[in-house]
Amino acid sequence: VDSTISTEEKLQKVCQLLSDEIDYYNWVGFYFKNGDKNELKLGPYVGAATDHTIIPYGKGICGQVAESNETFVVPDVYAQDNYLACSIETKAEIVVPIFKDGQNIGQIDIDSHTINPFTADDTKLLDYICKRVGEIID
Ligand code: SME
């Protein structure tokens, strides 16, 4: 990636690319730990504006991944009790954690309007992206 652009811009490009190239990726965004607080803050994203710009640890799919350190694949969001709805069109979600020096510093969050769309290929792709993002984040 072009090193003259900021990390923020790189992440924005990643969101745009994923959203453009994969038809069932309908909202693509990054959340990062908000300073010393036990909450996530919305970073670069592509898709509909969301009310969830701050998410406390433990709340929703994103907040659960902030605590579990594990990828969370949700084939059907309506089957989840601890879920924060961003759009009524969203049917499925995948959240993959981002690690820096072994610390869970954030995540990529993808919403889909298609039910049960995610396979092992998505997990593999997003794992790779999150690993690379962990390397370029300060
Ligand atoms: N659905 C997420 C909230 C973030 S929006 O999808 C952009 C959750 O349950 O944590």
Backbone and ligand atoms as CSV (ligand in chain L), in Angstrom:
chain,resi,resn,atom,element,x,y,z
A,1,VAL,N,N,0.854,-1.200,0.000
A,1,VAL,CA,C,0.000,0.000,0.000
A,1,VAL,C,C,0.888,1.249,0.000
A,2,ASP,N,N,0.430,2.311,-0.661
A,2,ASP,CA,C,1.134,3.596,-0.754
A,2,ASP,C,C,1.439,4.135,0.641
A,3,SER,N,N,2.732,4.326,0.946
A,3,SER,CA,C,3.126,4.726,2.298
A,3,SER,C,C,2.957,6.219,2.535
A,4,THR,N,N,2.570,6.991,1.506
A,4,THR,CA,C,2.376,8.423,1.704
A,4,THR,C,C,0.986,8.729,2.259
A,5,ILE,N,N,0.125,7.750,2.334
A,5,ILE,CA,C,-1.206,8.004,2.883
A,5,ILE,C,C,-1.252,7.560,4.342
A,6,SER,N,N,-2.132,8.191,5.120
A,6,SER,CA,C,-2.204,7.915,6.554
A,6,SER,C,C,-2.824,6.532,6.813
A,7,THR,N,N,-2.613,6.044,8.017
A,7,THR,CA,C,-3.212,4.763,8.419
A,7,THR,C,C,-4.729,4.825,8.291
A,8,GLU,N,N,-5.285,5.956,8.714
A,8,GLU,CA,C,-6.725,6.189,8.624
A,8,GLU,C,C,-7.224,6.005,7.175
A,9,GLU,N,N,-6.474,6.607,6.244
A,9,GLU,CA,C,-6.847,6.516,4.824
A,9,GLU,C,C,-6.701,5.085,4.302
A,10,LYS,N,N,-5.677,4.403,4.770
A,10,LYS,CA,C,-5.491,3.000,4.363
A,10,LYS,C,C,-6.673,2.159,4.815
A,11,LEU,N,N,-7.086,2.372,6.059
A,11,LEU,CA,C,-8.215,1.602,6.595
A,11,LEU,C,C,-9.493,1.917,5.828
A,12,GLN,N,N,-9.630,3.194,5.458
A,12,GLN,CA,C,-10.802,3.600,4.666
A,12,GLN,C,C,-10.806,2.873,3.317
A,13,LYS,N,N,-9.621,2.752,2.708
A,13,LYS,CA,C,-9.503,2.042,1.429
A,13,LYS,C,C,-9.829,0.562,1.578
A,14,VAL,N,N,-9.386,-0.023,2.678
A,14,VAL,CA,C,-9.684,-1.432,2.926
A,14,VAL,C,C,-11.200,-1.634,3.000
A,15,CYS,N,N,-11.875,-0.751,3.725
A,15,CYS,CA,C,-13.347,-0.836,3.836
A,15,CYS,C,C,-13.993,-0.721,2.462
A,16,GLN,N,N,-13.518,0.260,1.685
A,16,GLN,CA,C,-14.102,0.500,0.362
A,16,GLN,C,C,-13.906,-0.711,-0.552
A,17,LEU,N,N,-12.693,-1.258,-0.531
A,17,LEU,CA,C,-12.378,-2.413,-1.383
A,17,LEU,C,C,-13.267,-3.611,-1.031
A,18,LEU,N,N,-13.338,-3.911,0.259
A,18,LEU,CA,C,-14.142,-5.067,0.686
A,18,LEU,C,C,-15.614,-4.858,0.323
A,19,SER,N,N,-16.082,-3.651,0.558
A,19,SER,CA,C,-17.484,-3.343,0.280
A,19,SER,C,C,-17.785,-3.391,-1.229
A,20,ASP,N,N,-16.831,-2.928,-2.037
A,20,ASP,CA,C,-17.014,-2.936,-3.501
A,20,ASP,C,C,-16.937,-4.348,-4.084
A,21,GLU,N,N,-16.011,-5.146,-3.564
A,21,GLU,CA,C,-15.696,-6.426,-4.217
A,21,GLU,C,C,-16.538,-7.600,-3.741
A,22,ILE,N,N,-17.091,-7.505,-2.544
A,22,ILE,CA,C,-17.835,-8.655,-2.016
A,22,ILE,C,C,-19.282,-8.220,-1.807
A,23,ASP,N,N,-20.161,-8.747,-2.636
A,23,ASP,CA,C,-21.520,-8.190,-2.704
A,23,ASP,C,C,-22.307,-8.371,-1.402
A,24,TYR,N,N,-21.970,-9.380,-0.627
A,24,TYR,CA,C,-22.714,-9.586,0.628
A,24,TYR,C,C,-22.062,-8.886,1.823
A,25,TYR,N,N,-21.038,-8.046,1.571
A,25,TYR,CA,C,-20.471,-7.181,2.617
A,25,TYR,C,C,-21.167,-5.822,2.484
A,26,ASN,N,N,-22.196,-5.593,3.253
A,26,ASN,CA,C,-23.014,-4.392,3.069
A,26,ASN,C,C,-22.658,-3.233,4.006
A,27,TRP,N,N,-21.969,-3.529,5.073
A,27,TRP,CA,C,-21.412,-2.482,5.949
A,27,TRP,C,C,-20.069,-3.023,6.410
A,28,VAL,N,N,-19.018,-2.233,6.216
A,28,VAL,CA,C,-17.667,-2.680,6.582
A,28,VAL,C,C,-17.017,-1.566,7.390
A,29,GLY,N,N,-16.589,-1.875,8.594
A,29,GLY,CA,C,-15.979,-0.831,9.398
A,29,GLY,C,C,-15.016,-1.366,10.441
A,30,PHE,N,N,-14.218,-0.432,10.969
A,30,PHE,CA,C,-13.277,-0.755,12.044
A,30,PHE,C,C,-13.728,-0.091,13.332
A,31,TYR,N,N,-13.567,-0.813,14.427
A,31,TYR,CA,C,-13.697,-0.225,15.767
A,31,TYR,C,C,-12.359,-0.417,16.461
A,32,PHE,N,N,-11.977,0.589,17.273
A,32,PHE,CA,C,-10.741,0.481,18.049
A,32,PHE,C,C,-10.990,0.825,19.506
A,33,LYS,N,N,-10.168,0.234,20.375
A,33,LYS,CA,C,-10.234,0.559,21.804
A,33,LYS,C,C,-10.069,2.067,21.960
A,34,ASN,N,N,-10.945,2.675,22.750
A,34,ASN,CA,C,-10.952,4.122,22.939
A,34,ASN,C,C,-10.039,4.520,24.097
A,35,GLY,N,N,-8.789,4.747,23.798
A,35,GLY,CA,C,-7.829,5.141,24.831
A,35,GLY,C,C,-7.735,4.094,25.923
A,36,ASP,N,N,-7.860,4.539,27.172
A,36,ASP,CA,C,-7.770,3.620,28.307
A,36,ASP,C,C,-9.129,3.077,28.707
A,37,LYS,N,N,-10.172,3.556,28.045
A,37,LYS,CA,C,-11.538,3.159,28.435
A,37,LYS,C,C,-11.875,1.774,27.919
A,38,ASN,N,N,-12.734,1.087,28.645
A,38,ASN,CA,C,-13.205,-0.221,28.209
A,38,ASN,C,C,-14.393,-0.051,27.275
A,39,GLU,N,N,-14.096,0.598,26.153
A,39,GLU,CA,C,-15.118,0.815,25.131
A,39,GLU,C,C,-14.457,0.890,23.763
A,40,LEU,N,N,-15.275,0.606,22.748
A,40,LEU,CA,C,-14.820,0.673,21.365
A,40,LEU,C,C,-15.294,1.975,20.746
A,41,LYS,N,N,-14.459,2.525,19.860
A,41,LYS,CA,C,-14.829,3.743,19.149
A,41,LYS,C,C,-14.818,3.440,17.652
A,42,LEU,N,N,-15.828,3.911,16.948
A,42,LEU,CA,C,-15.918,3.681,15.504
A,42,LEU,C,C,-14.776,4.365,14.771
A,43,GLY,N,N,-14.149,3.639,13.860
A,43,GLY,CA,C,-13.095,4.183,12.998
A,43,GLY,C,C,-13.627,4.302,11.576
A,44,PRO,N,N,-12.744,4.177,10.585
A,44,PRO,CA,C,-13.173,4.249,9.191
A,44,PRO,C,C,-14.227,3.171,8.878
A,45,TYR,N,N,-15.201,3.539,8.073
A,45,TYR,CA,C,-16.220,2.561,7.665
A,45,TYR,C,C,-16.832,2.967,6.336
A,46,VAL,N,N,-17.489,1.997,5.700
A,46,VAL,CA,C,-18.264,2.238,4.485
A,46,VAL,C,C,-19.621,1.603,4.702
A,47,GLY,N,N,-20.660,2.368,4.446
A,47,GLY,CA,C,-22.021,1.863,4.650
A,47,GLY,C,C,-22.851,2.911,5.349
A,48,ALA,N,N,-24.038,2.523,5.742
A,48,ALA,CA,C,-24.965,3.465,6.378
A,48,ALA,C,C,-24.400,3.987,7.694
A,49,ALA,N,N,-24.672,5.262,7.991
A,49,ALA,CA,C,-24.257,5.845,9.271
A,49,ALA,C,C,-24.868,5.040,10.411
A,50,THR,N,N,-24.110,4.873,11.492
A,50,THR,CA,C,-24.597,4.087,12.628
A,50,THR,C,C,-24.641,4.941,13.893
A,51,ASP,N,N,-25.622,4.661,14.749
A,51,ASP,CA,C,-25.706,5.316,16.062
A,51,ASP,C,C,-24.625,4.786,17.001
A,52,HIS,N,N,-24.083,3.602,16.670
A,52,HIS,CA,C,-23.156,2.946,17.596
A,52,HIS,C,C,-21.716,3.376,17.331
A,53,THR,N,N,-21.436,4.640,17.655
A,53,THR,CA,C,-20.079,5.151,17.467
A,53,THR,C,C,-19.202,4.815,18.668
A,54,ILE,N,N,-19.823,4.577,19.811
A,54,ILE,CA,C,-19.122,4.104,21.010
A,54,ILE,C,C,-19.851,2.847,21.486
A,55,ILE,N,N,-19.094,1.770,21.721
A,55,ILE,CA,C,-19.706,0.522,22.202
A,55,ILE,C,C,-18.953,0.049,23.448
A,56,PRO,N,N,-19.629,0.001,24.600
A,56,PRO,CA,C,-18.959,-0.500,25.808
A,56,PRO,C,C,-18.563,-1.977,25.644
A,57,TYR,N,N,-17.435,-2.350,26.234
A,57,TYR,CA,C,-17.013,-3.758,26.224
A,57,TYR,C,C,-18.154,-4.603,26.793
A,58,GLY,N,N,-18.407,-5.731,26.145
A,58,GLY,CA,C,-19.461,-6.640,26.594
A,58,GLY,C,C,-20.783,-6.433,25.884
A,59,LYS,N,N,-20.981,-5.244,25.295
A,59,LYS,CA,C,-22.276,-4.956,24.648
A,59,LYS,C,C,-22.238,-5.297,23.160
A,60,GLY,N,N,-23.263,-5.990,22.698
A,60,GLY,CA,C,-23.379,-6.324,21.285
A,60,GLY,C,C,-22.330,-7.342,20.868
A,61,ILE,N,N,-22.334,-7.630,19.595
A,61,ILE,CA,C,-21.379,-8.601,19.043
A,61,ILE,C,C,-19.966,-8.015,19.160
A,62,CYS,N,N,-19.831,-6.737,18.825
A,62,CYS,CA,C,-18.521,-6.080,18.880
A,62,CYS,C,C,-17.962,-6.065,20.304
A,63,GLY,N,N,-18.789,-5.657,21.250
A,63,GLY,CA,C,-18.351,-5.599,22.644
A,63,GLY,C,C,-17.968,-6.970,23.195
A,64,GLN,N,N,-18.642,-8.004,22.706
A,64,GLN,CA,C,-18.297,-9.362,23.149
A,64,GLN,C,C,-16.936,-9.782,22.606
A,65,VAL,N,N,-16.650,-9.414,21.359
A,65,VAL,CA,C,-15.350,-9.767,20.758
A,65,VAL,C,C,-14.209,-8.998,21.442
A,66,ALA,N,N,-14.505,-7.776,21.907
A,66,ALA,CA,C,-13.503,-6.992,22.639
A,66,ALA,C,C,-13.056,-7.750,23.891
A,67,GLU,N,N,-13.966,-8.565,24.455
A,67,GLU,CA,C,-13.635,-9.323,25.679
A,67,GLU,C,C,-13.180,-10.755,25.406
A,68,SER,N,N,-13.723,-11.384,24.367
A,68,SER,CA,C,-13.432,-12.803,24.122
A,68,SER,C,C,-12.131,-13.021,23.361
A,69,ASN,N,N,-11.692,-11.985,22.613
A,69,ASN,CA,C,-10.509,-12.080,21.741
A,69,ASN,C,C,-10.694,-13.092,20.618
A,70,GLU,N,N,-11.942,-13.433,20.316
A,70,GLU,CA,C,-12.181,-14.442,19.277
A,70,GLU,C,C,-13.144,-13.945,18.218
A,71,THR,N,N,-12.925,-14.424,16.996
A,71,THR,CA,C,-13.837,-14.113,15.893
A,71,THR,C,C,-15.243,-14.592,16.243
A,72,PHE,N,N,-16.220,-13.751,15.925
A,72,PHE,CA,C,-17.627,-14.080,16.208
A,72,PHE,C,C,-18.383,-14.033,14.878
A,73,VAL,N,N,-18.832,-15.185,14.414
A,73,VAL,CA,C,-19.633,-15.264,13.192
A,73,VAL,C,C,-21.090,-15.410,13.602
A,74,VAL,N,N,-21.919,-14.504,13.123
A,74,VAL,CA,C,-23.348,-14.527,13.457
A,74,VAL,C,C,-24.146,-14.743,12.165
A,75,PRO,N,N,-24.596,-15.968,11.915
A,75,PRO,CA,C,-25.321,-16.249,10.669
A,75,PRO,C,C,-26.684,-15.550,10.622
A,76,ASP,N,N,-27.280,-15.344,11.815
A,76,ASP,CA,C,-28.616,-14.747,11.903
A,76,ASP,C,C,-28.655,-13.839,13.135
A,77,VAL,N,N,-28.601,-12.535,12.916
A,77,VAL,CA,C,-28.517,-11.608,14.054
A,77,VAL,C,C,-29.760,-11.673,14.950
A,78,TYR,N,N,-30.894,-12.061,14.374
A,78,TYR,CA,C,-32.123,-12.110,15.182
A,78,TYR,C,C,-32.125,-13.244,16.193
A,79,ALA,N,N,-31.206,-14.163,16.040
A,79,ALA,CA,C,-31.080,-15.265,16.998
A,79,ALA,C,C,-30.181,-14.879,18.182
A,80,GLN,N,N,-29.642,-13.639,18.161
A,80,GLN,CA,C,-28.730,-13.192,19.223
A,80,GLN,C,C,-29.449,-12.290,20.221
A,81,ASP,N,N,-29.251,-12.545,21.516
A,81,ASP,CA,C,-29.821,-11.668,22.549
A,81,ASP,C,C,-28.980,-10.402,22.709
A,82,ASN,N,N,-27.659,-10.592,22.727
A,82,ASN,CA,C,-26.742,-9.473,22.952
A,82,ASN,C,C,-26.259,-8.947,21.605
A,83,TYR,N,N,-27.122,-8.165,20.968
A,83,TYR,CA,C,-26.844,-7.659,19.622
A,83,TYR,C,C,-27.311,-6.214,19.539
A,84,LEU,N,N,-26.516,-5.359,18.916
A,84,LEU,CA,C,-26.884,-3.949,18.725
A,84,LEU,C,C,-27.222,-3.745,17.249
A,85,ALA,N,N,-28.472,-3.470,16.952
A,85,ALA,CA,C,-28.896,-3.302,15.557
A,85,ALA,C,C,-28.448,-1.952,15.013
A,86,CYS,N,N,-27.818,-1.974,13.850
A,86,CYS,CA,C,-27.414,-0.735,13.168
A,86,CYS,C,C,-28.401,-0.413,12.073
A,87,SER,N,N,-28.844,-1.446,11.383
A,87,SER,CA,C,-29.770,-1.264,10.271
A,87,SER,C,C,-30.768,-2.415,10.312
A,88,ILE,N,N,-32.011,-2.111,10.005
A,88,ILE,CA,C,-33.018,-3.191,10.009
A,88,ILE,C,C,-32.772,-4.178,8.872
A,89,GLU,N,N,-31.958,-3.756,7.888
A,89,GLU,CA,C,-31.652,-4.649,6.753
A,89,GLU,C,C,-30.614,-5.713,7.096
A,90,THR,N,N,-29.854,-5.479,8.169
A,90,THR,CA,C,-28.771,-6.410,8.515
A,90,THR,C,C,-29.328,-7.742,8.996
A,91,LYS,N,N,-28.808,-8.818,8.389
A,91,LYS,CA,C,-29.265,-10.162,8.759
A,91,LYS,C,C,-28.159,-11.004,9.377
A,92,ALA,N,N,-26.918,-10.676,9.040
A,92,ALA,CA,C,-25.792,-11.463,9.540
A,92,ALA,C,C,-24.614,-10.533,9.798
A,93,GLU,N,N,-23.674,-11.024,10.603
A,93,GLU,CA,C,-22.541,-10.173,10.982
A,93,GLU,C,C,-21.324,-11.038,11.272
A,94,ILE,N,N,-20.151,-10.493,10.983
A,94,ILE,CA,C,-18.911,-11.157,11.397
A,94,ILE,C,C,-17.991,-10.097,11.993
A,95,VAL,N,N,-17.401,-10.421,13.129
A,95,VAL,CA,C,-16.472,-9.506,13.800
A,95,VAL,C,C,-15.177,-10.267,14.088
A,96,VAL,N,N,-14.065,-9.699,13.594
A,96,VAL,CA,C,-12.751,-10.340,13.753
A,96,VAL,C,C,-11.832,-9.399,14.527
A,97,PRO,N,N,-11.233,-9.876,15.618
A,97,PRO,CA,C,-10.368,-9.009,16.432
A,97,PRO,C,C,-9.045,-8.685,15.740
A,98,ILE,N,N,-8.481,-7.538,16.112
A,98,ILE,CA,C,-7.173,-7.086,15.625
A,98,ILE,C,C,-6.228,-7.035,16.822
A,99,PHE,N,N,-5.089,-7.685,16.679
A,99,PHE,CA,C,-4.110,-7.720,17.769
A,99,PHE,C,C,-2.866,-6.935,17.410
A,100,LYS,N,N,-2.342,-6.233,18.418
A,100,LYS,CA,C,-1.058,-5.544,18.283
A,100,LYS,C,C,-0.225,-5.934,19.495
A,101,ASP,N,N,0.926,-6.526,19.273
A,101,ASP,CA,C,1.776,-7.002,20.374
A,101,ASP,C,C,0.975,-7.847,21.370
A,102,GLY,N,N,0.122,-8.709,20.837
A,102,GLY,CA,C,-0.646,-9.635,21.677
A,102,GLY,C,C,-1.872,-9.030,22.347
A,103,GLN,N,N,-2.072,-7.700,22.193
A,103,GLN,CA,C,-3.229,-7.035,22.809
A,103,GLN,C,C,-4.359,-6.888,21.790
A,104,ASN,N,N,-5.572,-7.119,22.222
A,104,ASN,CA,C,-6.753,-6.914,21.381
A,104,ASN,C,C,-7.032,-5.410,21.317
A,105,ILE,N,N,-6.690,-4.793,20.183
A,105,ILE,CA,C,-6.778,-3.326,20.076
A,105,ILE,C,C,-7.985,-2.847,19.276
A,106,GLY,N,N,-8.688,-3.785,18.656
A,106,GLY,CA,C,-9.832,-3.372,17.848
A,106,GLY,C,C,-10.362,-4.526,17.033
A,107,GLN,N,N,-11.062,-4.197,15.984
A,107,GLN,CA,C,-11.735,-5.251,15.207
A,107,GLN,C,C,-12.234,-4.716,13.877
A,108,ILE,N,N,-12.481,-5.646,12.970
A,108,ILE,CA,C,-13.226,-5.305,11.761
A,108,ILE,C,C,-14.619,-5.901,11.939
A,109,ASP,N,N,-15.611,-5.128,11.531
A,109,ASP,CA,C,-17.011,-5.531,11.688
A,109,ASP,C,C,-17.667,-5.493,10.314
A,110,ILE,N,N,-18.300,-6.569,9.933
A,110,ILE,CA,C,-18.994,-6.622,8.641
A,110,ILE,C,C,-20.434,-7.063,8.838
A,111,ASP,N,N,-21.331,-6.272,8.288
A,111,ASP,CA,C,-22.759,-6.605,8.319
A,111,ASP,C,C,-23.187,-7.037,6.930
A,112,SER,N,N,-24.095,-7.992,6.868
A,112,SER,CA,C,-24.607,-8.475,5.588
A,112,SER,C,C,-26.129,-8.426,5.566
A,113,HIS,N,N,-26.668,-8.094,4.415
A,113,HIS,CA,C,-28.120,-8.138,4.234
A,113,HIS,C,C,-28.579,-9.540,3.846
A,114,THR,N,N,-27.622,-10.431,3.659
A,114,THR,CA,C,-27.894,-11.828,3.304
A,114,THR,C,C,-27.810,-12.671,4.566
A,115,ILE,N,N,-28.721,-13.605,4.710
A,115,ILE,CA,C,-28.661,-14.480,5.884
A,115,ILE,C,C,-27.607,-15.575,5.665
A,116,ASN,N,N,-26.870,-15.865,6.711
A,116,ASN,CA,C,-25.852,-16.928,6.722
A,116,ASN,C,C,-24.890,-16.907,5.513
A,117,PRO,N,N,-24.230,-15.794,5.254
A,117,PRO,CA,C,-23.404,-15.703,4.045
A,117,PRO,C,C,-21.934,-16.092,4.264
A,118,PHE,N,N,-21.483,-16.125,5.508
A,118,PHE,CA,C,-20.045,-16.214,5.779
A,118,PHE,C,C,-19.557,-17.653,5.835
A,119,THR,N,N,-18.403,-17.888,5.156
A,119,THR,CA,C,-17.796,-19.214,5.157
A,119,THR,C,C,-16.382,-19.101,5.717
A,120,ALA,N,N,-15.680,-20.217,5.707
A,120,ALA,CA,C,-14.286,-20.244,6.170
A,120,ALA,C,C,-13.419,-19.316,5.323
A,121,ASP,N,N,-13.799,-19.084,4.061
A,121,ASP,CA,C,-13.041,-18.170,3.206
A,121,ASP,C,C,-13.083,-16.741,3.730
A,122,ASP,N,N,-14.242,-16.331,4.234
A,122,ASP,CA,C,-14.362,-14.980,4.804
A,122,ASP,C,C,-13.478,-14.857,6.030
A,123,THR,N,N,-13.544,-15.852,6.891
A,123,THR,CA,C,-12.738,-15.837,8.120
A,123,THR,C,C,-11.254,-15.750,7.779
A,124,LYS,N,N,-10.847,-16.522,6.780
A,124,LYS,CA,C,-9.442,-16.533,6.345
A,124,LYS,C,C,-9.021,-15.167,5.823
A,125,LEU,N,N,-9.829,-14.606,4.939
A,125,LEU,CA,C,-9.543,-13.292,4.351
A,125,LEU,C,C,-9.450,-12.223,5.440
A,126,LEU,N,N,-10.433,-12.221,6.339
A,126,LEU,CA,C,-10.493,-11.174,7.368
A,126,LEU,C,C,-9.394,-11.357,8.408
A,127,ASP,N,N,-9.039,-12.596,8.698
A,127,ASP,CA,C,-7.906,-12.871,9.604
A,127,ASP,C,C,-6.639,-12.266,9.026
A,128,TYR,N,N,-6.443,-12.469,7.732
A,128,TYR,CA,C,-5.257,-11.948,7.053
A,128,TYR,C,C,-5.244,-10.418,7.114
A,129,ILE,N,N,-6.374,-9.808,6.786
A,129,ILE,CA,C,-6.462,-8.344,6.800
A,129,ILE,C,C,-6.199,-7.804,8.208
A,130,CYS,N,N,-6.808,-8.430,9.205
A,130,CYS,CA,C,-6.638,-7.950,10.588
A,130,CYS,C,C,-5.198,-8.088,11.053
A,131,LYS,N,N,-4.523,-9.134,10.604
A,131,LYS,CA,C,-3.126,-9.324,10.955
A,131,LYS,C,C,-2.286,-8.188,10.369
A,132,ARG,N,N,-2.538,-7.871,9.105
A,132,ARG,CA,C,-1.792,-6.792,8.442
A,132,ARG,C,C,-2.119,-5.439,9.066
A,133,VAL,N,N,-3.397,-5.226,9.415
A,133,VAL,CA,C,-3.796,-3.962,10.054
A,133,VAL,C,C,-3.081,-3.825,11.404
A,134,GLY,N,N,-3.008,-4.900,12.162
A,134,GLY,CA,C,-2.300,-4.887,13.448
A,134,GLY,C,C,-0.848,-4.456,13.288
A,135,GLU,N,N,-0.274,-4.773,12.146
A,135,GLU,CA,C,1.137,-4.422,11.886
A,135,GLU,C,C,1.328,-2.944,11.541
A,136,ILE,N,N,0.307,-2.306,10.935
A,136,ILE,CA,C,0.495,-0.905,10.504
A,136,ILE,C,C,-0.061,0.120,11.501
A,137,ILE,N,N,-0.780,-0.354,12.511
A,137,ILE,CA,C,-1.344,0.542,13.529
A,137,ILE,C,C,-0.260,0.922,14.539
A,138,ASP,N,N,-0.272,2.178,14.996
A,138,ASP,CA,C,0.727,2.593,16.004
A,138,ASP,C,C,0.339,2.100,17.393
L,1,SME,N1,N,-24.075,-4.940,15.337
L,1,SME,C1,C,-22.955,-4.546,16.133
L,1,SME,C2,C,-22.926,-3.049,16.345
L,1,SME,C3,C,-22.162,-2.330,15.319
L,1,SME,S1,S,-23.019,-2.121,13.854
L,1,SME,O1,O,-23.225,-3.457,13.241
L,1,SME,C4,C,-22.157,-1.203,12.779
L,1,SME,C5,C,-22.983,-5.249,17.466
L,1,SME,O2,O,-23.940,-5.958,17.795
L,1,SME,O3,O,-22.026,-5.094,18.214
